[in-house]
Amino acid sequence: MDKSQAEAVAQAILDPDVKSQEEVCRKRAAADRRLAERHKVVWFLLVGGALGAAVAYFSGHSFTKGMVWGGVAAAFVRWVFVTWGRYRSVP
């Protein structure tokens, strides 16, 4: 067996491994992007909850209801922007 044949055999053996590693890397990157999007939504939920609680407190409504509804509204708005940005960036 000469050198070119040995390289061809080695490449044939290693090719599936390289492809599977690329697939795993691509899936991990997609999971990292989704996690980053979720973190952004959580931050909006926290800020929205605080703002909703403040508005409820000063308007005489229930503190907890204001916190919940403010957080839900802010999280919904952020999810809309995250989803819109994801579909906008896809070619």
N, C-alpha and C positions, 0 to 999 in steps of 0.2 A: 504494500500500500504506500503510495507516495504522499507527499505533504499536502497537496491540494485535496486528495480524497479524504485524508484524515481531518482536514479543516471542514470539509463538507459534512462529514459524519458528526463532528463536534457541534457544528452549527445546527444540524438537524435535531440533535439532542437538546441543545440549549434554547432553541427558538420557542418552544411552547412555554418554557419557564419564564422567558422574558415577557412574552405576551400576557401570561397570568399575573406577573408582577405589575405590568402596566395597568391591567384591569383593576387590581387591588388598589393601586395608587390613585386611579381615577375615581373609584368608589369612595375612598377615604377623603379625597378632596371635596367631593360632592357632599359627603356627610359633614365635613368641617364647615362648608358654606351654609348648610341648613342650620347647624348649631349656632353659627354667628348671627343668622337671621333671627333665630329664636331669642338669642340674648338681647338683640335690639328691641324686640317686641316686649320682653320682660321689663326692660328699662322704661319703655313708654308706659307700660302698665303701672309701674311704681310711681312714676311722675304724675300720670293721670289720676291715679288713686289719691295721691296727696292733694292735687288740685281739686278733685271732686269733694274730698273731705273738707277742705277749706271753704269751698263754695257752700256746701251743705251747712257747715257750722255757722257761717255768717248770714245765711238765708233762713235759718231756723228749722231746717230739715234734719232728719236723722243722720248722724255722723257716718255710721257704717254704710247706710244706703248710698250716700254721696261718694264714699270711698269706692264701693263696688262699682257703681255706675260710671264713675269717672275713669276707673281702671279699665272697665270693659270697653268704653268708648275709645279711649286712647289706644288700647291693644288692637281694636278693630281697625282704626285708622292706620296704624303701623302695618298691620297685615295687608291692608289694601295696597299700601305703597311698596311693601316687600314683594308682593305677588306681581304688581304691575312692573316693577323694576326687573324681576326675574324674566318675565315674558318679553319685556322690551329688549333685554340684552341677548336673547336667543336669536341666532341668525335665521 
